[in-house]
Amino acid sequence: MKLKYWLGLLIVVGAIGYMIWGGLGNSLVYFITPSEYFQDQAKYAGKRVRLGGLVKQGTVQYDPKTLELRFVLTDGVAEVPVFHKGTPPALFKEGQGVVVEGRFEGAVFHGDNLLIKHSETYQPPKEGYTPEDVRRLIEEAK
């Protein structure tokens, strides 16, 4: 009788472990740089990854009518052309650090989520500044 309980418990624990491990494996997203991608392209083929680096100067092409954004992402050693459909974040610019989440399709990385790295220091607006003043300063900084 005890053997049935232990066997049942083992099956339940095994099933729960399989569901956790299987679900975790499907939701993992690796973070890589362009250099890491070119070292082992087969490892990342068809997998969802986060590709991080800097937006190369002079490569940004954005069409506001179709919302198609193209640029080259570099880590200083290797470069990857990136295609993203959607409005880029306000802080997106050349030379800026970005992380793009998506998949490689041939030689081009197709991103569906664009994250911008920004300064880690917070500076509150100076006393007396209005929200309009702050917006104007942000636009001037772009």
N, CA, C and O of each residue as an XYZ file, in Angstrom:
568
protein
N       0.828     -1.199      0.000
C       0.000      0.000      0.000
C       0.871      1.262      0.000
O       0.587      2.212     -0.729
N       1.932      1.269      0.820
C       2.814      2.436      0.869
C       3.500      2.660     -0.471
O       3.768      3.798     -0.856
N       3.784      1.574     -1.180
C       4.443      1.684     -2.477
C       3.580      2.483     -3.459
O       4.109      3.265     -4.248
N       2.256      2.293     -3.418
C       1.346      3.037     -4.299
C       1.413      4.538     -4.008
O       1.422      5.348     -4.934
N       1.458      4.908     -2.739
C       1.523      6.324     -2.366
C       2.847      6.943     -2.815
O       2.871      8.046     -3.361
N       3.937      6.230     -2.582
C       5.239      6.751     -2.983
C       5.327      6.867     -4.509
O       5.872      7.839     -5.032
N       4.796      5.890     -5.205
C       4.796      5.936     -6.662
C       3.917      7.092     -7.168
O       4.303      7.798     -8.100
N       2.758      7.282     -6.568
C       1.872      8.401     -6.924
C       2.525      9.739     -6.651
O       2.440     10.655     -7.469
N       3.188      9.859     -5.484
C       3.880     11.100     -5.126
C       5.015     11.381     -6.103
O       5.215     12.524     -6.513
N       5.752     10.349     -6.472
C       6.843     10.498     -7.418
C       6.335     10.961     -8.779
O       6.960     11.806     -9.420
N       5.217     10.419     -9.217
C       4.638     10.823    -10.503
C       4.174     12.284    -10.453
O       4.409     13.041    -11.394
N       3.526     12.674     -9.369
C       3.057     14.063     -9.225
C       4.241     15.022     -9.197
O       4.226     16.035     -9.897
N       5.260     14.726     -8.407
C       6.440     15.604     -8.316
C       7.139     15.664     -9.674
O       7.582     16.733    -10.095
N       7.238     14.542    -10.350
C       7.849     14.517    -11.679
C       7.080     15.362    -12.669
O       7.681     16.095    -13.454
N       5.764     15.274    -12.646
C       4.930     16.064    -13.560
C       5.066     17.556    -13.286
O       5.176     18.356    -14.215
N       5.057     17.927    -12.011
C       5.212     19.344    -11.647
C       6.590     19.847    -12.075
O       6.715     20.937    -12.633
N       7.615     19.049    -11.813
C       8.970     19.433    -12.226
C       9.083     19.603    -13.725
O       9.722     20.545    -14.194
N       8.473     18.709    -14.486
C       8.498     18.796    -15.948
C       7.794     20.067    -16.426
O       8.287     20.744    -17.329
N       6.651     20.397    -15.830
C       5.916     21.605    -16.236
C       6.722     22.861    -15.910
O       6.768     23.793    -16.713
N       7.349     22.891    -14.750
C       8.154     24.061    -14.375
C       9.354     24.186    -15.302
O       9.601     25.259    -15.854
N      10.095     23.109    -15.478
C      11.297     23.150    -16.311
C      10.945     23.450    -17.764
O      11.628     24.241    -18.414
N       9.894     22.833    -18.277
C       9.477     23.082    -19.658
C       9.011     24.506    -19.870
O       9.350     25.126    -20.878
N       8.238     25.032    -18.934
C       7.763     26.410    -19.036
C       8.898     27.407    -18.917
O       8.906     28.426    -19.607
N       9.856     27.123    -18.052
C      10.987     28.017    -17.867
C      11.856     28.036    -19.116
O      12.318     29.093    -19.545
N      12.071     26.884    -19.684
C      12.895     26.799    -20.889
C      12.299     27.563    -22.055
O      13.040     28.138    -22.852
N      10.990     27.583    -22.174
C      10.334     28.280    -23.277
C      10.293     29.781    -23.073
O      10.137     30.522    -24.043
N      10.427     30.252    -21.852
C      10.314     31.683    -21.597
C      11.664     32.370    -21.418
O      11.705     33.589    -21.246
N      12.757     31.634    -21.453
C      14.075     32.247    -21.315
C      14.415     33.057    -22.552
O      14.169     32.623    -23.678
N      14.987     34.245    -22.336
C      15.447     35.081    -23.432
C      16.897     35.423    -23.142
O      17.201     36.074    -22.142
N      17.801     34.980    -24.024
C      19.222     35.216    -23.824
C      19.591     36.632    -24.222
O      19.030     37.187    -25.167
N      20.547     37.223    -23.490
C      21.084     38.538    -23.828
C      22.443     38.312    -24.468
O      23.318     37.688    -23.867
N      22.627     38.819    -25.691
C      23.891     38.650    -26.393
C      24.308     39.961    -27.044
O      23.505     40.882    -27.197
N      25.573     40.026    -27.422
C      26.103     41.145    -28.197
C      26.300     40.661    -29.627
O      26.288     39.454    -29.870
N      26.478     41.565    -30.571
C      26.729     41.117    -31.950
C      27.925     40.164    -32.058
O      27.865     39.198    -32.818
N      28.992     40.411    -31.329
C      30.167     39.532    -31.370
C      29.821     38.123    -30.903
O      30.254     37.140    -31.504
N      29.041     38.028    -29.830
C      28.642     36.717    -29.321
C      27.788     35.978    -30.345
O      27.900     34.760    -30.483
N      26.944     36.697    -31.056
C      26.110     36.068    -32.074
C      26.981     35.461    -33.176
O      26.762     34.319    -33.581
N      27.956     36.214    -33.656
C      28.779     35.726    -34.758
C      29.722     34.600    -34.334
O      30.204     33.856    -35.188
N      29.993     34.459    -33.046
C      30.819     33.351    -32.571
C      30.086     32.025    -32.677
O      30.722     30.991    -32.885
N      28.752     32.025    -32.540
C      27.984     30.778    -32.580
C      26.572     31.050    -33.102
O      25.601     30.995    -32.347
N      26.471     31.341    -34.393
C      25.190     31.701    -34.997
C      24.162     30.586    -34.894
O      22.976     30.855    -34.703
N      24.597     29.346    -35.018
C      23.663     28.212    -34.989
C      22.961     28.094    -33.637
O      21.813     27.656    -33.567
N      23.645     28.481    -32.576
C      23.074     28.387    -31.229
C      21.845     29.282    -31.078
O      20.923     28.945    -30.336
N      21.826     30.415    -31.773
C      20.752     31.392    -31.616
C      19.747     31.377    -32.769
O      18.785     32.146    -32.758
N      19.959     30.515    -33.758
C      19.063     30.460    -34.918
C      17.644     30.093    -34.482
O      17.429     29.057    -33.853
N      16.689     30.944    -34.820
C      15.282     30.691    -34.516
C      14.892     30.943    -33.072
O      13.721     30.798    -32.720
N      15.841     31.317    -32.228
C      15.534     31.566    -30.813
C      15.324     33.051    -30.572
O      15.909     33.898    -31.248
N      14.499     33.342    -29.618
C      14.246     34.720    -29.207
C      15.404     35.168    -28.316
O      15.744     34.495    -27.342
N      16.009     36.312    -28.657
C      17.145     36.834    -27.895
C      17.000     38.335    -27.706
O      16.211     38.997    -28.380
N      17.773     38.841    -26.782
C      17.929     40.290    -26.609
C      19.320     40.642    -27.094
O      20.316     40.149    -26.566
N      19.383     41.491    -28.094
C      20.634     41.897    -28.704
C      20.968     43.299    -28.212
O      20.178     44.228    -28.379
N      22.146     43.447    -27.601
C      22.512     44.734    -27.023
C      23.747     45.326    -27.653
O      24.657     44.606    -28.065
N      23.775     46.659    -27.727
C      24.933     47.367    -28.270
C      24.616     48.838    -28.454
O      23.673     49.364    -27.863
N      25.418     49.496    -29.283
C      25.225     50.912    -29.583
C      24.687     51.083    -30.990
O      25.032     50.317    -31.889
N      23.841     52.086    -31.182
C      23.337     52.415    -32.509
C      24.466     53.110    -33.260
O      24.944     54.164    -32.840
N      24.887     52.516    -34.369
C      26.009     53.054    -35.138
C      25.639     54.393    -35.774
O      24.547     54.556    -36.319
N      26.561     55.339    -35.695
C      26.360     56.671    -36.252
C      26.079     56.589    -37.749
O      26.745     55.840    -38.464
N      25.093     57.355    -38.230
C      24.795     57.456    -39.647
C      23.998     56.308    -40.233
O      23.864     56.217    -41.453
N      23.460     55.418    -39.390
C      22.747     54.254    -39.932
C      21.244     54.271    -39.677
O      20.537     53.388    -40.161
N      20.744     55.236    -38.942
C      19.323     55.241    -38.585
C      18.481     55.715    -39.765
O      18.708     56.792    -40.316
N      17.507     54.894    -40.140
C      16.537     55.236    -41.177
C      15.161     54.958    -40.595
O      14.848     53.818    -40.251
N      14.336     55.997    -40.482
C      12.994     55.837    -39.912
C      11.973     56.449    -40.856
O      12.113     57.598    -41.276
N      10.952     55.681    -41.184
C       9.857     56.156    -42.019
C       8.618     56.303    -41.131
O       8.013     55.297    -40.760
N       8.226     57.544    -40.779
C       7.079     57.727    -39.891
C       5.749     57.275    -40.495
O       4.792     57.040    -39.758
N       5.671     57.150    -41.818
C       4.422     56.708    -42.449
C       4.209     55.201    -42.250
O       3.099     54.761    -41.954
N       5.277     54.419    -42.414
C       5.161     52.967    -42.280
C       5.625     52.476    -40.908
O       5.459     51.304    -40.570
N       6.211     53.388    -40.118
C       6.759     53.076    -38.797
C       7.886     52.044    -38.865
O       8.082     51.271    -37.927
N       8.619     52.033    -39.967
C       9.732     51.110    -40.121
C      11.027     51.793    -39.720
O      11.378     52.851    -40.242
N      11.726     51.175    -38.789
C      12.991     51.694    -38.282
C      14.086     50.702    -38.628
O      13.981     49.511    -38.332
N      15.134     51.205    -39.257
C      16.292     50.377    -39.602
C      17.533     51.076    -39.067
O      17.660     52.297    -39.161
N      18.442     50.294    -38.508
C      19.709     50.824    -38.035
C      20.687     49.673    -37.873
O      20.312     48.505    -37.980
N      21.940     50.013    -37.616
C      22.967     49.003    -37.385
C      23.355     49.058    -35.921
O      23.615     50.131    -35.375
N      23.390     47.894    -35.289
C      23.763     47.766    -33.885
C      25.188     47.229    -33.826
O      25.507     46.250    -34.501
N      26.041     47.852    -33.032
C      27.432     47.438    -32.944
C      27.882     47.345    -31.492
O      27.365     48.037    -30.615
N      28.855     46.474    -31.263
C      29.495     46.405    -29.951
C      30.940     46.858    -30.060
O      31.731     46.650    -29.140
N      31.290     47.483    -31.193
C      32.647     47.949    -31.415
C      33.495     46.930    -32.157
O      34.564     47.270    -32.663
N      33.038     45.691    -32.230
C      33.770     44.636    -32.926
C      32.959     44.130    -34.110
O      33.475     44.032    -35.224
N      31.699     43.811    -33.873
C      30.815     43.281    -34.914
C      29.589     44.182    -35.051
O      29.242     44.931    -34.138
N      28.941     44.089    -36.221
C      27.757     44.906    -36.498
C      26.628     44.026    -37.023
O      26.858     43.066    -37.758
N      25.395     44.373    -36.629
C      24.212     43.633    -37.065
C      23.164     44.632    -37.546
O      22.828     45.564    -36.815
N      22.636     44.454    -38.774
C      21.530     45.310    -39.198
C      20.255     44.910    -38.456
O      19.971     43.726    -38.276
N      19.491     45.923    -38.028
C      18.277     45.690    -37.233
C      17.085     46.317    -37.941
O      17.171     47.423    -38.476
N      15.973     45.593    -37.935
C      14.700     46.095    -38.444
C      13.702     46.056    -37.295
O      13.547     45.032    -36.630
N      13.027     47.180    -37.068
C      12.019     47.265    -36.005
C      10.815     47.999    -36.557
O      10.958     49.049    -37.185
N       9.640     47.461    -36.332
C       8.414     48.125    -36.795
C       7.725     48.727    -35.575
O       7.340     48.015    -34.647
N       7.578     50.029    -35.592
C       6.945     50.739    -34.487
C       7.643     52.059    -34.247
O       8.720     52.312    -34.788
N       7.040     52.880    -33.450
C       7.614     54.172    -33.118
C       8.768     53.994    -32.149
O       8.601     53.353    -31.111
N       9.937     54.547    -32.460
C      11.056     54.410    -31.530
C      10.825     55.249    -30.272
O      10.153     56.278    -30.335
N      11.368     54.825    -29.141
C      11.236     55.609    -27.904
C      11.841     57.008    -28.076
O      12.695     57.219    -28.938
N      11.402     57.939    -27.269
C      11.844     59.331    -27.382
C      13.353     59.482    -27.210
O      13.946     60.379    -27.810
N      13.984     58.633    -26.411
C      15.421     58.757    -26.167
C      16.284     58.048    -27.210
O      17.510     58.059    -27.098
N      15.667     57.429    -28.227
C      16.411     56.699    -29.253
C      17.175     57.675    -30.132
O      16.601     58.630    -30.656
N      18.472     57.434    -30.292
C      19.296     58.262    -31.176
C      20.584     57.519    -31.508
O      20.899     56.501    -30.893
N      21.315     58.030    -32.475
C      22.583     57.425    -32.865
C      23.584     57.532    -31.718
O      23.615     58.534    -31.004
N      24.397     56.501    -31.547
C      25.381     56.483    -30.480
C      24.812     56.052    -29.140
O      25.555     55.918    -28.168
N      23.504     55.833    -29.074
C      22.807     55.468    -27.834
C      22.877     53.959    -27.616
O      22.827     53.187    -28.573
N      22.992     53.543    -26.361
C      22.932     52.132    -26.025
C      21.501     51.643    -26.086
O      20.601     52.273    -25.530
N      21.279     50.503    -26.770
C      19.938     49.937    -26.892
C      19.986     48.420    -26.706
O      21.022     47.780    -26.887
N      18.843     47.877    -26.345
C      18.643     46.434    -26.307
C      17.391     46.160    -27.130
O      16.329     46.726    -26.871
N      17.527     45.280    -28.127
C      16.413     44.945    -29.012
C      16.065     43.480    -28.789
O      16.930     42.607    -28.854
N      14.789     43.223    -28.527
C      14.332     41.851    -28.322
C      13.643     41.371    -29.589
O      12.778     42.058    -30.133
N      14.030     40.187    -30.058
C      13.445     39.639    -31.271
C      14.179     38.397    -31.736
O      14.703     37.631    -30.927
N      14.213     38.199    -33.081
C      14.829     37.000    -33.671
C      15.646     37.379    -34.901
O      15.367     38.374    -35.571
N      16.647     36.576    -35.177
C      17.390     36.737    -36.417
C      16.607     36.079    -37.546
O      16.132     34.951    -37.416
N      16.482     36.798    -38.649
C      15.879     36.261    -39.865
C      16.899     36.499    -40.961
O      16.968     37.583    -41.541
N      17.684     35.478    -41.232
C      18.802     35.630    -42.155
C      19.872     36.469    -41.484
O      20.249     36.220    -40.339
N      20.361     37.475    -42.214
C      21.422     38.330    -41.678
C      20.875     39.525    -40.902
O      21.643     40.270    -40.292
N      19.549     39.715    -40.919
C      18.931     40.881    -40.279
C      18.227     40.460    -38.992
O      17.544     39.437    -38.946
N      18.407     41.268    -37.950
C      17.724     41.026    -36.686
C      16.392     41.763    -36.719
O      16.365     42.980    -36.901
N      15.286     41.041    -36.544
C      13.944     41.630    -36.531
C      13.500     41.775    -35.085
O      13.206     40.787    -34.411
N      13.455     43.011    -34.616
C      13.083     43.282    -33.238
C      11.633     43.684    -33.093
O      11.066     44.336    -33.970
N      11.035     43.290    -31.976
C       9.659     43.710    -31.705
C       9.558     44.472    -30.385
O       8.479     44.928    -30.007
N      10.679     44.607    -29.691
C      10.705     45.370    -28.441
C      12.035     46.097    -28.373
O      13.093     45.470    -28.439
N      11.989     47.414    -28.242
C      13.186     48.249    -28.264
C      13.329     48.945    -26.918
O      12.466     49.728    -26.520
N      14.423     48.656    -26.220
C      14.685     49.245    -24.907
C      15.881     50.179    -25.008
O      16.889     49.842    -25.629
N      15.768     51.348    -24.400
C      16.827     52.345    -24.462
C      17.536     52.431    -23.121
O      16.898     52.473    -22.069
N      18.843     52.456    -23.169
C      19.620     52.675    -21.951
C      19.769     54.188    -21.784
O      19.980     54.914    -22.756
N      19.657     54.640    -20.566
C      19.775     56.071    -20.321
C      20.599     56.302    -19.066
O      20.981     55.357    -18.375
N      20.863     57.545    -18.786
C      21.650     57.905    -17.619
C      20.984     57.388    -16.348
O      19.759     57.388    -16.228
N      21.802     56.953    -15.415
C      21.269     56.423    -14.158
C      21.093     57.511    -13.094
O      20.618     57.237    -11.991
N      21.472     58.719    -13.425
C      21.346     59.797    -12.448
C      20.075     60.588    -12.715
O      19.796     60.983    -13.847
N      19.323     60.808    -11.672
C      18.092     61.584    -11.780
C      18.374     62.997    -11.310
O      18.950     63.213    -10.244
N      17.956     63.957    -12.128
C      18.079     65.352    -11.750
C      16.700     65.980    -11.855
O      16.164     66.111    -12.956
N      16.121     66.367    -10.740
C      14.794     66.984    -10.806
C      14.879     68.331    -11.516
O      15.935     68.962    -11.532
N      13.780     68.765    -12.095
C      13.767     70.072    -12.744
C      14.111     71.175    -11.734
O      13.828     71.061    -10.542
N      14.719     72.230    -12.243
C      15.065     73.352    -11.368
C      13.797     74.010    -10.851
O      12.749     73.961    -11.494
N      13.906     74.613     -9.703
C      12.752     75.260     -9.080
C      12.186     76.326    -10.008
O      12.929     77.145    -10.548
N      10.890     76.314    -10.190
C      10.218     77.288    -11.034
C       9.984     76.810    -12.456
O       9.271     77.470    -13.211
N      10.578     75.655    -12.851
C      10.371     75.135    -14.197
C       8.964     74.550    -14.317
O       8.459     73.918    -13.390
N       8.354     74.768    -15.456
C       7.039     74.194    -15.737
C       7.238     72.920    -16.574
O       8.314     72.715    -17.136
N       6.219     72.074    -16.658
C       6.351     70.879    -17.513
C       6.707     71.238    -18.961
O       7.434     70.489    -19.613
N       6.218     72.350    -19.466
C       6.534     72.765    -20.836
C       8.015     73.078    -20.972
O       8.624     72.750    -21.990
N       8.615     73.721    -19.937
C      10.051     74.010    -19.954
C      10.854     72.713    -20.007
O      11.836     72.610    -20.742
N      10.433     71.736    -19.229
C      11.134     70.449    -19.189
C      11.037     69.760    -20.542
O      12.039     69.244    -21.037
N       9.853     69.739    -21.154
C       9.692     69.125    -22.476
C      10.587     69.810    -23.519
O      11.209     69.143    -24.346
N      10.642     71.135    -23.470
C      11.471     71.877    -24.414
C      12.939     71.510    -24.235
O      13.651     71.326    -25.223
N      13.402     71.402    -23.000
C      14.800     71.041    -22.742
C      15.109     69.629    -23.232
O      16.197     69.373    -23.749
N      14.159     68.718    -23.072
C      14.366     67.342    -23.549
C      14.462     67.337    -25.062
O      15.321     66.660    -25.626
N      13.583     68.091    -25.733
C      13.617     68.135    -27.199
C      14.932     68.753    -27.686
O      15.494     68.304    -28.685
N      15.421     69.778    -26.987
C      16.670     70.417    -27.382
C      17.854     69.481    -27.205
O      18.834     69.570    -27.944
N      17.770     68.593    -26.239
C      18.874     67.668    -25.958
C      18.974     66.563    -27.013
O      20.021     65.928    -27.138
N      17.904     66.328    -27.768
C      17.915     65.240    -28.774
C      18.780     65.553    -29.937
O      18.892     64.744    -30.859
